Amino acid sequence: MSRPAPGPRNTPAPGDPAQDTRGRGAPAWGAPAPGGVAPGGVASADGACPGDGASPPAGTASRTARAARPDSGRAGAWAELLRLPALFTVPGDALAGAAAAGARPGTRTLLAIGSSLCLYEAGMALNDWADRAEDAVERPHRPLPSGRIRPAAALTVAGALTGAGLALAAGAGRPALAVAAPLAATVWAYDLALKHTPAGPVAMAAARGLDLLLGAAATGGGTRAALPSAALLGSHTLAVTAVSRRETTGGSALAPLAALATTGVLTRLVTHRRTRPPAGRRAAAAPGLPGSGPAEGTHPTPGALATALGVAYAATAARPYVHAVLNPSPPLTQRAVGGGIRATIPLQAALTARSGATATSLLVAALAPAGRMFARRAGMRKVSIT
């Protein structure tokens, strides 16, 4: 006897994608993977969105898990649990934050990126630990319910990665730690308490925005100049996460329609306005801090690069949203989530370009094809990141 499709599952990153909006939030923030990561959804690393489908009876869960997905070894199980391809959606947050602060990326920016990666992965491990009972029924092939990883090990890794993320942020300076601490708290609150509540999408958006501010605080010593960019990135994450809450059930055109409208507004803001750092920040964002100094260049208008990246963002997100509006079925809703998460990287790059950091924006944009290549070579094209 078939059972109803399982309800949506989401997590906060730096994000996802979703995962972003998952983990952190992913992500997780939605973070957050470049090929199509769904924050709290089932989009795969290459953009495909396989549904979980009807679940087998509980008594056959372990047999189904082994038959559907043979054990690929301990390393493979951990790679699946941590959704490694999703990591490519994370560095753009800190880099966009540094650009918005008007400072060149430096050693402290790298520490901020390391902190973001650790906190994002902590959210991934914590998400599966928190959902282990639900996954035992709905997704028995996953590492925890299939027995390939023990729940205690996943929880231990989540705690260790959180500690590592905070330690790296402390190494980047007190301002960075002041942002990383609430970011870590948001990740844990999302996974353990807020995921299935109306506050879930807001928590995911907050995590992604805080991740961008972490890069600004680490590189420039402050966050005020980066607040507009954080708000734009958080708005995108909020819209994607709202869509992801119906990705396994479908039936609602309202969320993808709102996400489509949000994409249009964000595209106009990114391509027609630019965040101008406070006077003097570009010359001396934080005297004596490694990585501070003049930005890569500023312009009164976003320029051709920011416009092109803004168009790429809109093209990536808008089409699957339109399809989900016209037919809000689970498969098309899942594809809308995947498209929204894939659009995170060009949005990060566009935000970086409109702040005048041309070289950094190109580096961020390059993370998308790099992530897809990694997913293919690692054989993780079909690994869900939520």
Disulfide bonds with the S-S distance in Angstrom:
none
